[in-house]
Every structure is written in C-alpha cells, then in structure tokens.
Amino acid sequence: MKTILIKNIVNNIVKVSSIVKIQGWVKNKRMSKSHLFFVDIYDGSCIHSLQLIFNNSIINFQDNFSQIIPGCSISIQGKLVHALKNKKMFEVQVFKCKVIGYVYNSNSYPMSSKKHTMEHLRKHAHLRARTNIIGVISRIRSNVFYYFNKFFYKNNYHWVSSPIITSLNAEGAGDMFKISNFKKNKDNLDIQQKKFFGKDVYLTVSGQLSIESYACALSKVYTFGPIFRAENSNTTRHLSEFWMLEVEVAFKDMFGIIEIIKKMLKYVIKLVLKKNKDDLLFLKENINSTVIKRLKNFLKSDIIQIDYKKAINILNKQNKIFPNKIIYGNDINSDHEKFLVDKYFKSPLIIINYPKTLKPFYMRINDDKKTVAALDILFPGIGEIIGGSQREERIKYLDQRISELKLNIKDYKWYRDLRFYGTVPHSGFGLGLERFIMYLTGIKNIKDVIPFPRTINNANF
C-alpha cells in the first residue's frame, strides 16, 4: 500500500473509512480500562500526531505492546475514522502493526514525551528534530527557502552558484577560515601539503563579489547557500556557519533595491502565514503570543526609513539610556539597534547612508564624498537581518577605496575589470536566513533555528 502522510489526513484529503498505511514514530501510548490500546504517531509532515487504536484482535499485539514506546518507529495499516469525542478529528483503527526500529534503552532516550529546555535539545541536535518545537522551526525554514526561490523565479531572476572556496575577502577585513590540505604519513600523522591552489584560500564570507559579475551580464541574479565567519563570538545572534541569501541587480540604485527587498519580504511572510498556520499557532501558544499578529502587521505597514545621521541624533537624545554621546562616524552597536526598533520605532527599520569609514570598499560613494549608499534593515528582537548597498561602478572611486583600506589592488583585478568593460550601476543585498527565521518564529537563540549549529568551540554532530 502507498503510505499516507498525516498532514493529508488532517487536511481532509483522505476520505473517512479508507484503509490507510501510516509510517512514523511513536510519541506516546496508553491503555484504557476496556483494554483498548492507544498510540500517538507522528511523521513530521505537520505539527499534528494521529491517534491509533489497537484491540486484542491484533495477533500478539498485547505481548508486543511493551516494545512500542516513545521514539520507536512503526508501520501500521488500518481504517480511518472520526474520533469519538471530536468528529473534526481523526483516528485509525489498526488491524496490522509492525515495529520497524526499537528503542533499545528507553531510560537513556533523551527525547522523552516530556517538555525539554532548548539547552537540553542543543546537546542532542541529532535527535531534537523529533520534538514539536524543532519540527515547527524546520518546516518553516524549509518552506521559507522554497518561498524565496519561488519569488525570484517568478520575477525572472537567475540563480548563480557562488564558490565556497575563495582567495578574496568580500568585506575587506579578517575573520575568515583558512583552508589547508593534509595527508597522512606512515605513522598516521597529518602532514601539511604545499598550497593546493598555489595561494592562500579561505571559506567564503560572501558570494557577493562573484555574483556581481553575473549581474553585469544577466541583469538579475541571486545565490543562496552557506557562508563562514571566523568571529570570536558566542552570542544568541551569531554563528560561524550560516545561510545567506544574496541578490544583485543591474540598473538599480539603492532605493530601487530597497523596493525589491520590501516586496520580497512581504511575499514570503504572506506565504508563511498562509501555508504554516498550524506551526505558527503552536509558536503563538508556546513561544511568543504575538508572533502571528506581528507578521500580519508587517504586511499592512511600510518599513520606516531614516538616515544614519538621524539615527545618531535620536540616540543622543536618550541621555538616561545612553549617557555616553555617540559621535558621528561611530558604529551603531546592538544595544542602539535594539532601542531603535524595540523601544523608539517599535517596528522594523531601514537605516541608509552610512559614513564610508564604517562600510566595505565596494559600496558607492555618495555626492557628499563622506557617506556611502548603504542600507541596513533592523528587525525587533533581532537587530540587523539585511545589509546591502548600491555598488561602486566607477573605477576611479573603487580604486580610491581599495587604496584607503590598504587592500592589495592586484587581488581585485577581475572585480575591477567589471568597471572597465561595460560598467553599469547596480545594487545588491544579503539576508541572513537564520536571523529571518528567528523573526518569523519568535525563537530567541540563533542556535535553535539551524539544524547543526557551528560556533566557537562547538562543531559537534
């Protein structure tokens, strides 16, 4: 028989009285006074589990019931019926059951049916997807990945695979993972080889520079994959390996790319509200009571936009909160960001036109020669989720910035070529997937929205 997904039963796709085959994992079990046996099974297709009803007519079932415990996997066949106590719900009267995978030591099984802390789940990342909360996060994350790709496909963007191994630092600074190659000697010890690529290479911190070259030929492109930052940080907002959506568009200035970002965000959030209703309801009841309301409000409102200079002026008026004056040209730190979006504006915020000294070499110099056409988008409870800019398409100013930042101009020859051969105004941005998932779900720690978090001193599983 063909296996039926529980989500299709919950969504009334499968007819009542049908004979169904279900495969999944046991969540819990119990026995009634009338000697009926009840098992709740889930298959990960949705937040819901399905109640199975067993009776003594199943051969040897009573003898095997002790083996069916939370965590074990089973395959059943039975008749789909309405639940006695609630006709809107379903259950299955089982006539055939097979245990596929036993839990051999139930006392050591770390994902029991009781509620666990997020800290406990992090210690067992290989098993935590079996819990409701991580299942919810995983389904939303999977759908969001699809919705972003769908948005760009519908709007005639081309996906470009950017390299993970690179010799360039897109941000023009340190904090990169260097790649070395080794071989084993006769004593099974690692011996470092000569440079495999003939030069020092690193794990990429961004695919931006690479896809800029494709934007200058295909007009609208994006890449979506893992990037790596060797920052010595272990906060609730930082990972050493995370996923970044990066977009580059030719013939667009900074304000043009901002409009693309707004449309993209509303498109994705609208689909999450529509397609992940049950997952969001679980989050509303267990994580953040405002999660659905907040997303609906986002769809109804525009994102507030201010200049960096105005942001500094607002912060400097909060003498009681920030007694130390913030000098123009200083960075806006996480405490400042939280105040602006959580307390002052109480909504997402776009800050534009930063001093050039705060931003990388590739951002376009504004007419004042002091600021660049840069943008950061901050979200309540998270901080920066999106960073972008209009790119510097003028070779004179690009070379000037490379020189100011004391970068080796030879390393950027191919990137500079784009300004010699048919240069064009273009803009782009990067969105941190994990931080966006934090905003959608209300989850407070970024380590809980990626399957296997990589942070300093932590590369388990």
WOGIKA-V538704 format. One record per pair of residues at least 4 apart in sequence whose C-alpha atoms are under 6 Angstrom apart, sorted by the first residue. I is the first residue (numbers start at 0). J is the second residue. If there is no record, write none. Layout:
BEGIN
I_J + I_J
END
This chain:
BEGIN
2_20 + 2_21 + 3_20 + 3_21 + 6_44 + 6_45 + 7_12 + 8_12 + 8_13 + 15_79 + 15_80 + 16_78 + 16_79 + 16_80 + 17_78 + 17_79 + 18_77 + 18_78 + 19_76 + 19_77 + 20_75 + 20_76 + 21_74 + 21_75 + 22_73 + 22_74 + 23_41 + 23_42 + 23_72 + 23_73 + 24_40 + 24_41 + 24_70 + 24_71 + 24_72 + 25_39 + 25_40 + 25_69 + 25_70 + 25_71 + 26_39 + 26_40 + 26_69 + 27_38 + 27_39 + 27_69 + 28_37 + 28_38 + 29_37 + 30_35 + 30_36 + 31_35 + 35_53 + 35_54 + 36_52 + 36_53 + 37_51 + 37_52 + 38_50 + 38_51 + 39_48 + 39_49 + 39_50 + 40_48 + 40_49 + 41_48 + 50_90 + 51_90 + 51_91 + 52_92 + 52_93 + 53_93 + 57_94 + 60_64 + 71_100 + 71_101 + 71_102 + 72_99 + 72_100 + 73_97 + 73_98 + 73_99 + 74_96 + 74_97 + 75_95 + 75_96 + 76_93 + 76_95 + 77_91 + 77_92 + 77_93 + 77_94 + 78_91 + 78_92 + 79_90 + 79_91 + 80_89 + 80_90 + 80_91 + 81_86 + 81_88 + 81_89 + 82_86 + 82_88 + 82_89 + 82_90 + 120_127 + 123_127 + 128_133 + 128_134 + 133_137 + 135_278 + 139_143 + 146_267 + 151_156 + 152_156 + 156_219 + 156_220 + 157_220 + 158_220 + 158_221 + 158_222 + 159_221 + 159_222 + 160_222 + 161_206 + 163_202 + 163_203 + 164_201 + 164_202 + 164_203 + 165_200 + 165_201 + 165_203 + 166_200 + 166_201 + 170_359 + 174_228 + 174_229 + 174_230 + 175_228 + 175_229 + 176_201 + 176_202 + 176_229 + 177_201 + 178_200 + 178_201 + 180_192 + 181_189 + 181_190 + 181_191 + 181_192 + 182_189 + 182_190 + 183_187 + 183_188 + 183_189 + 184_188 + 194_198 + 203_226 + 203_227 + 204_226 + 204_227 + 204_228 + 213_217 + 214_218 + 214_219 + 214_220 + 214_247 + 214_248 + 214_249 + 218_248 + 218_249 + 219_248 + 220_246 + 220_247 + 221_245 + 221_246 + 222_245 + 223_243 + 223_244 + 224_242 + 224_243 + 225_241 + 225_242 + 226_240 + 226_241 + 227_239 + 227_240 + 228_239 + 229_239 + 235_444 + 235_445 + 236_445 + 238_453 + 238_454 + 239_453 + 239_454 + 240_453 + 242_432 + 243_430 + 243_431 + 243_432 + 244_429 + 244_430 + 245_428 + 245_429 + 246_427 + 246_428 + 247_426 + 247_427 + 248_425 + 248_426 + 249_425 + 250_424 + 250_425 + 251_255 + 251_425 + 251_426 + 252_389 + 252_426 + 253_388 + 253_389 + 265_269 + 265_298 + 270_274 + 271_275 + 272_276 + 282_286 + 283_287 + 283_288 + 283_290 + 287_441 + 289_293 + 302_347 + 302_348 + 303_348 + 304_348 + 304_349 + 304_350 + 305_350 + 306_350 + 306_351 + 306_352 + 307_350 + 307_351 + 307_352 + 307_353 + 315_324 + 317_321 + 318_322 + 328_354 + 331_335 + 336_382 + 337_341 + 338_342 + 339_343 + 339_344 + 340_344 + 340_345 + 340_346 + 340_347 + 340_379 + 341_345 + 341_379 + 347_377 + 347_378 + 348_376 + 348_377 + 349_375 + 349_376 + 350_374 + 350_375 + 351_373 + 351_374 + 352_370 + 352_371 + 352_372 + 352_373 + 353_370 + 353_371 + 354_369 + 354_370 + 355_369 + 355_370 + 355_371 + 360_400 + 360_401 + 361_390 + 361_391 + 362_371 + 362_388 + 362_389 + 362_390 + 362_391 + 363_371 + 363_372 + 363_389 + 363_390 + 363_391 + 364_368 + 364_371 + 365_370 + 365_371 + 372_388 + 372_389 + 373_387 + 373_388 + 374_386 + 374_387 + 374_388 + 375_385 + 375_386 + 376_383 + 376_384 + 376_385 + 377_382 + 377_383 + 377_384 + 378_382 + 384_430 + 384_431 + 384_434 + 385_429 + 385_430 + 386_428 + 386_429 + 387_427 + 387_428 + 388_426 + 388_427 + 389_426 + 390_425 + 390_426 + 392_418 + 392_424 + 394_398 + 394_418 + 401_406 + 417_422 + 418_422 + 437_441 + 437_442 + 446_452 + 453_457 + 453_458
END
